[in-house]
């Protein structure tokens, strides 16, 4: 392996660098030099390498560059060096035989935020030496440690922590953790998801045995058999009044406490589904057990017990309902409300969210009896076709007056088809995310992966799925600008004041899987437009109203599969329309892209 750094400087000082006489760059893909017959010729592939977004102080995975001798004699290498926030290792000897190649591996560890550049330089005996590759990356500021509890921002559009710092919802589904996980799996889950950029997760406080036995066969007990409750006299369900009254129940709730405390140590929020109702009020959840309690007062007492136990845990959000909205005026509605009222009775001041019935519902709009208690306007990410086209739901949630933080809480799960219209492919999760966020779900987004929420993974590698990687890429993209100031395309209260994509963006009619969502920050410094994949790898052309930008604009395509940018142009005028053709296939083999425009104003 060739040593680098000081040797290159020494060679430069001795004047031993070869004269650059034949450097050629071909289509941005290779850098090569062709000399006279019998000479060595160096070729570097690719000629430029972008690392996308990376948090300051962290290191990317290595990317490779191939150095090939395409000449007729051996390529003698004197030095390999990199500049900037980049490092290299290589498998190159001091010489590469004609027709052979070696690999150089580059990593990016940004030290300061913003655009970072560097150069890989190779000193050799081929014409054009030193041969170079341009290295680029965008350094994302390290997120501040949040101070909980959370609150709603002054304008009602997003969440803030206790220091009034904007806090973007970046949630994961961990529904069955309380029954299906061991302490080691909890530790692995929290550490891995934290490293991937997730800051919160959904957790059933108790997992019902009815619909979850395939993945949590001991439910509602935990991994050592402790139960949250004892059975009702005469059977027919579980007695909520026994919570904490037996050694088994005390052990169970101590386990839930431990999960919440471990999450707090990682700076993560637990969205605690305190009495998950279950799909259509069936045996997947606790709806029937709620009805089996002796009275509404018993449910109020249950809520008070929960509130007293967890009101001093600042890193929780109360998660109401759960795949079901009780019928208006029904006993289930009254009893479910009684639980919430019990929590409030004991001054548990954390925020509330909810998940109602229906693939297109939003709780603050479609569960009116519960809306007065809720602080967040989550919505499903299934859309009118059930394939994730949730832009209409996002726009509806965003348009609510007065506003509440709108975000897509649950959509298609990675590796799972829960509507009959998904394939389970990982890329479908990123499509749902960008359809939602840029159409109005600007407060954040939720993600779910089958083996994660069921706790069927065995180690951290089981959590490092493509969908999780796509999530990390997206989180880092949003961290590069003031996401909390995004205004979706359109004319109306809280919108951008104009149509951002004026042609090539689809119709936006319900079921239009080609629809392009777009949003711009209020100061006109950042605009994002998402082209979804509908199959194939063809390019699409968008026309953007550049008057939305604050000044001369840089344009880039961002690959949601890899997190890498492709530069389109700089200093583009912020006047009139401008058209942009996407590159075609992305790094994942699909053709979805995000157009990123930024202007310093």
C-alpha positions in Angstrom: 0.0 0.0 0.0 1.5 3.3 -1.1 2.3 5.8 1.7 1.2 9.4 1.2 1.3 13.0 2.4 4.8 14.1 3.2 6.2 12.2 0.3 4.1 14.2 -2.1 5.3 17.5 -0.6 8.9 16.3 -0.8 8.6 15.4 -4.4 7.1 18.8 -5.2 9.9 20.5 -3.3 12.5 18.5 -5.4 10.8 19.5 -8.6 10.1 15.9 -9.5 6.5 16.3 -10.5 5.9 15.3 -14.1 4.9 18.1 -16.5 1.1 18.2 -17.1 0.8 17.7 -20.9 -2.2 15.5 -21.6 -4.9 15.6 -19.0 -8.3 14.9 -20.4 -11.7 14.6 -18.7 -14.4 12.5 -20.3 -18.1 13.2 -19.5 -17.4 13.7 -15.8 -16.8 9.9 -15.5 -13.0 9.4 -15.9 -9.9 11.4 -15.8 -7.1 10.1 -18.1 -3.9 11.0 -19.8 -2.7 9.4 -23.0 1.0 9.6 -23.8 3.2 8.6 -26.7 3.3 4.9 -27.8 5.1 2.8 -25.1 4.3 5.2 -22.3 2.2 4.7 -19.2 -1.3 6.4 -19.2 -3.3 7.0 -16.0 -7.0 6.9 -15.9 -9.1 7.7 -12.8 -12.7 6.7 -12.5 -14.8 8.6 -11.5 -13.2 12.1 -12.2 -15.4 13.6 -9.4 -16.8 12.2 -6.2 -19.6 13.7 -4.1 -20.4 12.4 -0.6 -23.7 14.2 -0.1 -24.7 15.4 3.4 -22.7 14.3 6.4 -22.9 15.4 10.0 -19.9 17.4 11.3 -17.5 15.1 13.2 -18.8 11.9 11.7 -17.3 9.8 8.9 -18.9 8.4 5.8 -18.7 5.0 4.4 -15.8 4.7 2.0 -16.3 5.4 -1.7 -13.9 3.9 -4.3 -11.9 5.4 -7.1 -10.2 3.2 -9.7 -6.7 4.1 -10.9 -6.0 2.2 -14.2 -3.0 2.1 -16.4 -4.4 2.3 -19.9 -1.0 2.8 -21.5 1.7 0.4 -22.8 4.2 0.4 -19.9 4.0 0.3 -16.1 2.6 3.3 -14.3 5.0 4.2 -11.5 3.3 6.0 -8.6 5.3 8.4 -6.4 2.6 9.7 -4.1 -1.2 9.6 -3.4 -2.5 12.5 -1.4 -5.9 14.1 -0.4 -6.8 17.6 0.8 -9.6 19.0 2.8 -11.9 17.0 5.1 -11.1 13.8 3.2 -8.9 10.7 3.9 -7.8 7.9 1.7 -6.5 4.3 2.0 -5.5 2.4 -1.1 -4.4 -1.0 -2.4 -1.9 0.5 -4.9 1.7 -0.6 -5.0 4.4 1.7 -6.3 3.6 0.6 -9.8 0.6 -0.6 -11.8 1.2 -2.8 -14.7 -0.1 -1.8 -18.1 -3.7 -2.9 -18.5 -4.1 -3.3 -14.7 -5.7 -1.2 -12.0 -5.9 -0.5 -8.3 -8.5 0.9 -5.9 -8.3 4.0 -3.7 -10.9 4.4 -0.9 -12.0 7.9 0.2 -13.9 8.9 3.3 -15.3 12.3 4.3 -15.2 13.6 7.9 -16.4 17.2 7.9 -14.9 19.5 10.5 -17.0 22.6 9.7 -20.6 23.0 8.4 -21.3 24.0 4.8 -20.0 22.9 1.4 -16.6 21.2 1.7 -14.2 20.4 -1.1 -10.9 18.6 -1.5 -8.7 16.9 -4.1 -7.3 13.5 -4.6 -3.9 13.9 -6.2 -1.7 11.1 -7.7 1.9 11.8 -8.7 3.1 9.3 -11.3 5.2 8.9 -14.5 2.3 9.3 -16.9 1.8 12.5 -18.9 -0.5 14.9 -17.1 0.8 14.1 -13.6 -0.4 14.9 -11.0 -3.8 13.3 -11.8 -6.7 14.6 -9.7 -10.2 13.8 -8.7 -12.5 16.6 -7.3 -14.0 15.6 -3.9 -17.1 17.4 -2.5 -19.5 17.0 0.4 -21.9 19.0 2.4 -21.3 19.2 6.2 -24.5 19.2 8.3 -24.3 20.8 11.7 -24.4 18.4 14.6 -27.9 18.5 16.0 -28.2 20.2 19.4 -29.1 18.0 22.3 -32.8 18.5 22.7 -34.2 19.7 26.0 -37.5 18.1 26.8 -40.5 18.4 27.1 -41.6 19.4 23.6 -44.1 22.2 22.8 -45.8 23.6 19.7 -44.1 26.5 18.0 -45.7 30.0 18.2 -47.0 29.7 14.6 -48.4 26.2 15.2 -46.5 24.7 12.4 -43.9 22.5 14.1 -42.6 21.4 17.5 -39.9 23.0 19.6 -37.9 21.7 22.5 -37.8 23.4 25.9 -35.1 25.8 24.7 -37.4 26.8 21.7 -35.2 25.0 19.2 -37.1 23.6 16.3 -37.5 19.8 16.7 -38.3 17.9 13.5 -40.3 14.6 14.0 -38.2 11.8 12.7 -40.0 8.8 14.1 -39.8 5.1 13.8 -42.3 2.3 14.5 -41.3 0.1 17.5 -44.8 -1.0 18.3 -44.1 -4.4 20.0 -41.0 -3.5 21.9 -42.6 -3.9 25.4 -43.4 -7.6 24.8 -41.1 -8.7 22.0 -37.8 -7.2 23.0 -35.1 -8.1 25.5 -32.9 -5.5 27.2 -30.1 -6.2 24.7 -32.4 -5.7 21.7 -33.8 -2.5 23.2 -30.2 -1.2 23.6 -29.3 -2.2 20.1 -32.5 -0.6 18.7 -32.0 2.7 20.5 -28.3 3.1 19.7 -28.8 2.1 16.0 -31.8 4.3 15.4 -30.2 7.2 17.2 -27.1 6.9 15.0 -29.4 6.8 11.9 -31.0 10.1 12.9 -34.3 9.0 14.3 -35.3 11.0 17.4 -38.5 9.3 18.4 -40.5 6.0 18.1 -44.0 4.7 18.6 -44.4 2.2 21.5 -47.5 0.3 22.7 -47.4 0.6 26.4 -49.1 -2.9 26.5 -49.1 -5.3 23.5 -52.5 -7.1 23.2 -52.3 -10.8 22.7 -55.2 -10.9 20.2 -53.6 -9.7 17.0 -49.9 -9.8 17.8 -49.2 -13.4 18.9 -47.1 -14.2 15.8 -44.4 -11.8 16.8 -45.1 -11.4 20.6 -46.3 -14.8 21.7 -46.1 -14.0 25.4 -48.1 -10.8 25.0 -49.2 -8.9 27.0 -46.4 -10.1 29.2 -42.8 -8.9 28.7 -39.7 -10.9 28.0 -39.6 -12.5 31.5 -43.3 -13.1 31.8 -44.3 -10.1 33.9 -47.9 -8.9 33.0 -49.3 -5.3 33.0 -52.5 -6.4 34.6 -54.3 -9.4 36.2 -57.4 -10.9 34.5 -60.9 -9.6 35.2 -62.9 -11.7 37.6 -64.6 -14.3 35.5 -62.3 -13.8 32.6 -63.3 -11.8 29.6 -60.3 -9.4 29.5 -57.8 -7.7 31.7 -58.4 -5.6 34.8 -56.8 -2.2 34.4 -57.3 -1.4 38.1 -54.7 -4.1 39.0 -51.8 -2.1 37.3 -48.9 -1.9 39.7 -50.7 -4.0 42.4 -48.9 -7.3 42.0 -45.2 -8.2 41.8 -45.8 -9.3 38.2 -47.4 -5.9 37.2 -44.8 -4.0 39.2 -42.1 -5.7 37.2 -43.9 -5.1 33.9 -44.3 -1.3 34.5 -40.7 -1.1 35.7 -39.7 -2.5 32.3 -41.7 0.2 30.5 -40.1 2.8 32.8 -36.7 1.4 31.8 -37.5 1.7 28.0 -38.5 5.3 28.5 -35.4 6.1 30.5 -33.1 4.4 28.1 -34.7 6.4 25.3 -34.1 9.6 27.3 -30.5 8.8 27.7 -30.3 8.7 23.9 -32.2 12.0 23.6 -35.2 10.2 22.1 -38.9 10.7 22.5 -41.3 7.9 23.2 -44.7 8.3 21.6 -46.5 6.2 24.1 -49.6 4.4 22.8 -51.0 4.2 26.3 -54.1 2.1 25.5 -53.9 1.2 21.8 -57.4 0.5 20.5 -56.6 -1.7 17.6 -57.7 -1.8 14.0 -61.5 -1.3 13.8 -61.7 -1.8 17.6 -60.8 -5.5 17.1 -58.6 -7.9 19.0 -55.4 -6.3 17.8 -55.8 -3.7 20.6 -57.5 -2.9 23.9 -60.9 -1.6 22.7 -62.9 -4.6 23.9 -61.0 -4.6 27.3 -61.9 -0.9 27.7 -65.6 -1.9 27.3 -65.1 -4.7 29.8 -64.0 -2.4 32.6 -66.7 -1.9 35.2 -67.4 1.8 34.5 -66.3 5.0 32.9 -64.9 6.0 36.2 -62.6 3.0 36.2 -61.2 4.3 32.9 -60.7 7.7 34.4 -58.8 6.1 37.2 -56.7 4.1 34.7 -55.8 7.4 33.0 -54.9 9.0 36.3 -52.7 6.0 37.2 -50.8 6.5 33.8 -50.6 10.2 34.3 -49.2 10.0 37.8 -46.6 7.4 36.7 -45.3 9.3 33.6 -46.1 12.9 34.1 -42.4 13.5 35.2 -41.0 11.8 32.1 -40.4 14.8 29.8 -39.4 12.6 26.8 -42.9 11.2 26.2 -45.8 12.2 24.0 -49.2 10.7 24.7 -50.4 8.6 21.8 -54.2 8.3 21.7 -56.6 6.0 19.8 -54.6 3.7 17.6 -55.9 2.6 14.2 -59.5 3.3 15.3 -61.9 6.2 15.9 -64.8 5.2 18.2 -68.2 5.9 16.7 -69.5 9.3 17.7 -71.6 9.1 20.9 -70.6 5.4 21.5 -69.7 4.0 24.8 -66.2 3.3 23.5 -65.8 6.9 22.6 -66.9 8.0 26.1 -64.6 5.5 27.8 -61.6 6.3 25.6 -62.1 10.0 26.4 -62.3 9.1 30.1 -58.7 7.8 29.9 -57.4 11.0 28.3 -59.3 13.1 30.9 -57.7 11.0 33.7 -54.3 11.8 32.3 -55.1 15.5 32.2 -56.6 15.4 35.7 -53.2 14.8 37.3 -51.5 17.5 35.3 -49.5 15.4 33.0 -48.6 18.2 30.6 -46.9 16.4 27.7 -48.4 16.8 24.3 -51.0 14.5 22.8 -51.2 13.0 19.3 -53.5 10.4 17.9 -54.0 7.8 15.2 -57.6 7.5 14.0 -59.5 5.1 11.7 -59.1 5.1 8.0 -56.3 5.3 5.5 -56.8 9.0 4.8 -57.9 10.3 8.2 -56.4 13.1 10.3 -57.4 13.0 14.0 -57.8 16.8 14.5 -60.2 16.8 11.4 -61.9 13.4 11.5 -62.1 12.6 15.3 -63.9 15.7 16.5 -64.6 14.4 20.0 -60.8 14.0 20.5 -59.5 17.0 18.7 -59.7 19.4 21.7 -57.2 17.3 23.5 -54.7 16.9 20.6 -51.6 19.1 19.8 -50.4 17.5 16.6 -52.2 16.8 13.3 -50.7 13.6 12.1 -52.1 11.8 9.1 -51.8 8.4 7.4 -49.5 8.1 4.4 -51.5 5.7 2.3 -53.2 8.1 -0.1 -56.2 7.6 -2.3 -54.7 4.6 -4.1 -53.2 3.0 -1.0 -49.8 3.3 -2.6 -48.5 6.2 -0.5 -49.8 9.1 -2.7 -50.6 11.1 0.4 -50.1 14.6 -0.9 -53.8 15.5 -0.7 -53.9 14.3 2.9 -50.8 16.4 3.7 -52.3 19.5 2.1 -55.6 19.0 4.0 -53.8 18.6 7.4 -51.6 21.7 6.7 -54.6 23.8 5.7 -56.4 23.3 9.1 -57.1 26.6 10.9 -55.7 27.3 13.4 -52.7 25.3 12.3 -51.2 22.4 14.2 -48.0 20.6 13.4 -48.8 18.4 10.4 -46.8 15.2 9.7 -47.2 11.8 8.1 -47.3 9.4 11.0 -47.8 6.0 9.3 -47.6 4.9 5.7 -46.4 1.8 4.0 -44.0 -0.3 5.9 -40.7 -1.5 4.5 -41.0 -5.2 3.4 -44.8 -5.2 4.0 -48.0 -4.5 2.0 -50.6 -3.4 4.5 -53.1 -2.0 1.9 -52.9 -4.3 -1.0 -51.3 -1.6 -3.2 -47.7 -1.6 -1.9 -45.0 -4.0 -3.0 -43.1 -3.7 0.3 -40.1 -2.3 -1.7 -37.9 0.0 0.4 -38.1 2.9 -2.1 -41.9 3.2 -1.4 -41.1 4.6 2.1 -39.1 7.5 0.7 -41.8 8.3 -1.9 -44.4 8.6 0.9 -42.1 10.8 2.9 -41.4 13.4 0.2 -45.0 13.4 -1.1 -46.1 14.2 2.4 -43.5 16.6 3.6 -43.4 18.9 0.6 -47.2 19.0 0.2 -47.8 20.1 3.8 -46.5 17.6 6.4 -43.7 20.0 7.2 -43.4 19.1 10.9 -41.6 15.8 10.1 -42.3 12.2 9.1 -42.6 8.6 10.4 -41.1 5.4 9.1 -41.7 1.8 9.7 -39.9 -1.5 8.8 -41.4 -4.9 9.4 -38.6 -6.6 11.2 -37.9 -3.5 13.4 -41.4 -2.9 14.7 -41.9 -6.6 15.4 -38.5 -7.0 16.9 -37.5 -9.9 14.7 -34.1 -8.5 14.0 -31.1 -10.2 15.8 -28.5 -7.5 15.8 -27.8 -4.0 14.5 -27.4 -5.2 10.9 -31.1 -6.2 10.9 -31.9 -2.5 11.4 -29.5 -1.2 8.7 -32.1 -1.7 5.9 -32.3 0.3 2.7 -35.4 2.2 4.0 -33.5 3.2 7.2 -30.6 4.4 5.0 -33.1 6.4 2.9 -34.4 7.9 6.1 -30.9 9.0 7.2 -30.3 10.6 3.8 -33.6 12.5 4.1 -32.9 13.6 7.7 -29.5 15.0 6.7 -31.0 16.8 3.7 -33.5 18.6 5.9 -30.8 19.4 8.4 -29.0 21.5 5.7 -31.6 24.3 5.9 -34.4 25.8 7.9 -37.0 23.1 7.2 -39.4 24.7 9.7 -40.0 27.6 7.4 -41.1 25.5 4.4 -44.2 26.8 2.5 -45.9 24.3 0.2 -46.5 25.3 -3.4 -49.8 27.1 -4.0 -51.8 30.3 -3.3 -53.5 30.5 0.1 -52.9 31.0 3.8 -49.4 29.7 4.7 -48.5 28.6 1.2 -45.7 29.8 -1.1 -47.9 32.4 -2.8 -47.4 30.8 -6.3 -47.3 27.5 -8.1 -43.6 26.5 -7.8 -43.6 23.8 -10.5 -45.4 25.3 -13.5 -45.1 22.3 -15.9 -44.0 18.7 -15.9 -45.3 18.1 -12.4 -48.4 16.0 -13.1 -51.9 17.0 -12.4 -52.2 16.6 -8.6 -55.5 14.8 -9.1 -56.3 12.1 -6.6 -54.4 8.9 -7.6 -51.8 10.7 -9.7 -48.6 8.8 -8.9 -46.5 11.0 -11.0 -47.4 14.2 -9.1 -44.4 16.4 -8.1 -44.7 18.0 -4.7 -42.6 21.2 -4.0 -42.0 23.7 -1.2 -39.9 26.8 -0.6 -38.6 28.4 2.6 -40.3 31.7 3.5 -37.1 33.7 2.7 -36.8 32.2 -0.8 -33.4 30.7 0.0 -34.2 27.0 -0.4 -36.7 25.2 -2.7 -37.2 21.4 -3.0 -39.3 19.6 -5.6 -39.7 15.8 -5.5 -40.1 13.7 -8.7 -41.6 10.3 -7.6 -40.8 7.1 -9.3 -43.6 5.4 -11.2 -41.5 2.6 -12.6 -38.8 2.9 -15.3 -35.7 5.0 -15.3 -36.6 7.7 -17.8 -35.7 11.4 -17.2 -38.4 13.9 -16.4 -38.3 17.7 -17.0 -39.7 20.2 -14.6 -40.3 23.9 -15.1 -39.9 26.0 -12.0 -41.0 29.6 -11.3 -37.6 31.0 -10.4 -39.1 34.2 -9.0 -39.7 32.1 -5.8 -36.0 32.3 -5.2 -34.3 35.2 -3.3 -31.5 35.8 -5.7 -29.0 34.0 -8.0 -29.5 30.3 -7.5 -27.5 27.1 -7.4 -29.4 24.1 -8.8 -28.6 20.5 -7.9 -30.3 17.1 -8.2 -30.2 15.1 -5.0 -30.4 11.3 -5.1 -32.8 10.0 -2.3 -31.3 6.5 -2.7 -27.7 7.6 -2.1 -27.8 11.1 -0.6 -25.5 12.4 -3.3 -25.8 15.6 -5.3 -25.3 16.3 -9.0 -24.6 19.9 -9.8 -26.8 21.4 -12.5 -25.7 25.1 -12.5 -24.8 28.1 -10.4 -25.8 31.7 -10.3 -29.0 31.0 -12.2 -31.2 34.1 -12.5 -34.3 34.3 -10.2 -36.4 35.6 -13.0 -39.1 33.8 -15.1 -39.3 30.0 -15.6 -36.4 27.6 -15.8 -36.5 24.0 -16.8 -34.5 21.1 -15.3 -34.2 17.6 -16.7 -33.6 14.8 -14.1 -30.7 12.5 -14.6 -32.8 9.4 -15.2 -31.9 6.3 -13.1 -30.7 7.1 -9.5 -28.3 5.1 -7.4 -31.1 2.7 -6.4 -32.2 1.9 -10.0 -35.4 4.0 -9.7 -36.0 7.5 -11.2 -37.1 9.5 -8.2 -35.1 12.7 -7.6 -35.2 15.8 -5.5 -34.5 19.1 -7.2 -32.7 21.3 -4.7 -32.4 25.0 -5.4 -30.6 27.3 -3.0 -29.9 31.0 -3.0 -28.1 33.2 -0.4 -30.4 36.0 -1.3 
